[in-house]
Amino acid sequence: MLVKTGIPTEEQVRQVSPSQERLAAGPVAVIECFQEIPCNPCWEACAKGAILGMDDMNNIPKLNFDKCNGCGTCAMKCPGLAIFIIDSSYSPTEAVVRLPYEFYPLPEADEEVIGLNRAGEKLGKFKVIKVQKGGIHNKTALIWVAVPNQLAFELRNIQIERVVNVG
């Protein structure tokens, strides 16, 4: 399905997902990179060594969930925007999903945005908790969005509703 639709199957997502116990322990990366391409910035960026060594830069990155502290550096370096940070320990009913985001304008903390799934379908309105900018040499931001726990593995992008005057 991925090659035809650009959307991974539930099985593909399950294969790269941490256990429920690991999710409950705090923030952790989820790498939804499913195709072998010459790319390894995530591996180079991980100071914890949580992204396993890549013998060939065409390898699909694999994550040691127990070494990952959910810092998000890998997500900000991934040119495919294929890494998300999920924090199921945020509250008993909500998780925080950190989404890589490269559009302008950036949303603002406390703003409500429309959450989108992998197919671009609307999941509902959710609150932005924080906007983490990538810095002068990295224009990828991480948008921290609070969602009901059951949507943590569904939310993969956002849409901003506010009207922006240009000019």
N, C-alpha and C positions, 0 to 999 in steps of 0.2 A: 504494500500500500504506500509506503513512504516515497518510493520513486515516482509513483503516479500522482499522488495527492500532496506530497510534502508534509504529511501528517503521520507521525509514528502510530503504530498499533498500541493497544493497551498492553499487550505482552512485551513489546519493546520498552515501553515506559516502566513496566514492572521490573524488568531486568536491570535497570539502572537506578532503581529506587532503594533508599535505605530501609532497614527494618523499622517497625513501629517503635521498638525500644530505642533505636538510635534517634529517630525523629523526636521522641519525647525528651531526649537528653540535651537538646539545644540546636542552634542553627547548623545546617549541613548543606553542602552543595549537592546538586543533582545535575549530572552532565547528560544532556539529551543530544549527544553527538552520535549519529548512527551510520555515517558513511566514512569510508577511508579516503582521506584527502591529505595532502601535504600541509600539516598544520600542527604546531605544538606550543603556542604561547601560554596556554593554561598550565601545562607541565612546567614550563620555565618560570612562571609566576608564583607557583605554589612553594612558599617558604617552609611549610610543614612537611613536605614530601608526601602529601596525601594523594596526589595524582601519581600513579605508579609509573616507573621509568618506561620510556618509549624506545624500544630498540630501533624503530623506524618511524620517522615523523609522519608516515602515512597511517600509523596505527590509530585505532579509536582509543581515546583516553579512558582509563579505568581509574576509579576512585576507591581508596581505602577509607571508608566512612568513619572508622574509629580514629584516624589521624586528622580528619578534617575538623576545623574549628568554625567553619562558616564565615570566614573573614570576608569573602567576596572578591578577593583579588583576581582569582581565576575568571570569574564572571565578567569582570570589567575588561579583561584582556582578550576574551574569546571573540574573534572577528565574526563568528557565525551566530553570536547572541544565543548560544545553545546551553548556557549554564545558568541555573537558577539557585538561589539560596532559600531553603525552607526552614522556618523556625516554628515548629509545632508546640514549643514550650511557652509561647507568647502569652496565652491565657487558656483556660479550660475549654473555651468555645471557639477561639480564633487562632489562626496561624498568621505569621507574617511571611509573605513571599517577596523576595527581592528580585526584581526584574531588570535585566539590562535594557537600557533605553537610549536611543540615539536620535530622537526627534526634538524639535523646538516648537513651541516653548516647552520647557520642563514643567511638570506639575509642581505644586507647592505643598508643603506639609499641611495637613488638615483638610486639604481639598478632596472632594469626592470625585472619583473617576469611574468610568465604565470599564469593568473587567472583561477581558476577552479570552476565549479558550484558544487552542492551537489552530482551530479552523476559522478564527475571527468572529465566532458567535458570541453574543453578549451573555455574560453570566450574571450581571447585576451591577449595582453601584457600591463602591468600596472606598474606604478612607485611606489616603496616603499618610503614612506615619512619618516618613523621612525621605529626603532626596539626597543621595550621596553622590556628589560630583566626582568625576574621574580625574580632574586636575588638568593642568595646562597641556600635558602631552597625551592625554587620553580623554577623548570626548564622550566615552560611554559612561552614562550615569547609572546608578542602581536606584530604582524606585521601590521603596518599602511600602507594601500594601497589606492591610489587614483584611483577611477573608475568613469566612466560616471554615473550620477545620476540613470539612469534606471537599472544599474547593482548592485546597493547597496544591494538589497535583493537576488541577484543571487550568488555573489562571496562568497565562503565559504572555499577556500583553495588556495594555490599557489604551483607552481612548479618552481624550480630554474634551469636555463639553463646552468650556467657556469660550466666549467670543473674544478674539484678539484683533485689535485695530492695528493695521499695518499702514505705515506712512505718515 
